[in-house]
């Protein structure tokens, strides 16, 4: 222990500077019994480095594309597309990162975000209908498959995935509206999606009904 | 899809509801309890002790999850693992989307530390966990010494007692609303003085821990006919006053002091059961004597610490929680409103002081345990006190670089002739 003559206290953990007054402690009163009680934890700057680099690259890409567009003008406003494209990627990526601890939930949200984005892009580049014809129904089918496989591979307990299965199944039925309101040129993907969803939903309700009930009670308690 | 075991879940008690909504990287609502032994900690034995302890505290095996309207605890089968201390003091534990246990146990040299997310438990509840952990640790570590007679741990609550939601138990019902309204009217919101400073990097906190003789400090307190908590609160107020810029000397200082409700209402719960009181003091011309401050604080404590006042507070808190409108508001909206309320409340608080009181362990352990200490969760400079044997530990935790306040505080104790040993994390 060292005595700090300014603060009149004994410093127990072998410091050379008094934590109270910041003065350098004289070595005279030191009896050599300094103990290390709180470990020194180095600062961690590295943590989000990859993200920072990606953000930086995105900004550079947008700026350069506008410069190139100014110098070599074209009919299509392609820097705008670069900009929107990057925003789409970031939207999807941040969601995936934030929800990485809950994979089924993350998949569920990806389906919603990516569906929204495909419709937006389809509309942006002159409505050709591919988003509703193919993209959304196929997304729904793939999502149900991927959710089922991850739940099996990662051995998730029913409580962890059941509500997202339910939502995923319900979402997969949405393409029925495309057919009913005659929004699509090609029916087949939508029909498959709806059929798959109905089978998927009936399976989870029949086999996991009690789990669904328990989950709903838990999540919806007021 | 095979049938798996039904997952158990439970509601959060009243105080717990507040913490997940208001925690952030800056204010992670995490506190620490440490126990310092006279010898180095053996990690394997600590792990064994932890495995035994966790079975006695089933709530500690839960993770926090978000429902549509409320948060809830869900039992997890994750096994808590003892780690070597490698994170900053009171680093965040609960993060949205993560399903991790709400406490951690780690060691460094002679110290066993636990850090707990406040939604899980308050200081007293966590202390019971800590005491049980240390009890098991020492029993295994020194098997031979205790082979003849096992010391008794004086905490023997049943599992259901430990899980008890004592707020709901002591809620008197809605017809007590009238008195609540009266209480609300009495509250005059004054802007309190707030301590400013330069924040530390990475939202770290600075802990300065002063250990002294409990008897010596109590003797000083008794000279003024008061208790330890009041005495140290008064010293803290005076230290803040000395550090205040002159132009703000007239602003009221408000201390926030948590009250352990188990002292007033019979409860053995290891989850939250506390209330807080605010005591204001304004220094003017000529009332800067310790004696006067103590006198005023004594009066404040007497007024706040009556059963009637405490009941009022519980009734008020629970009635908000039970309000049908509040219940059907979706969780994200609840979180936003709680954060606003929290920010407004924070403006009315200068500093906080909490006394965990005297820690009891079987006397056979005296030669193994040096001291206990507590690091409070930090939003503003905050102080926590606990006593084990004759070793009184006053921990000052602050998010700021400046240590003037701490220096003045410990110096004033040293000037009374009390020997203080200082330990710090910076």
Interface residues (C-beta under 8 A of the other chain):
Chain A: X1 X4 X7 X8 X9 X10 X11 X12 X13 X15 X18 X19 X20 X21 X22 X35 X36 X37 X38 X39 X41 X43 X44 X98 X99 X100 X101 X102 X157 X158 X159 X203 X204 X207 X208 X211 X214 X218 X219 X220 X221 X222
Chain B: X1 X3 X4 X5 X6 X7 X9 X11 X36 X67 X68 X69 X70 X72 X74 X85 X86 X87 X88 X89 X96 X97 X98 X99 X108 X109 X110 X111 X201 X202 X206 X207 X208 X210 X211 X327 X328 X403 X406 X407 X410 X411 X414 X415 X419 X420 X421 X422 X423 X424 X425 X426
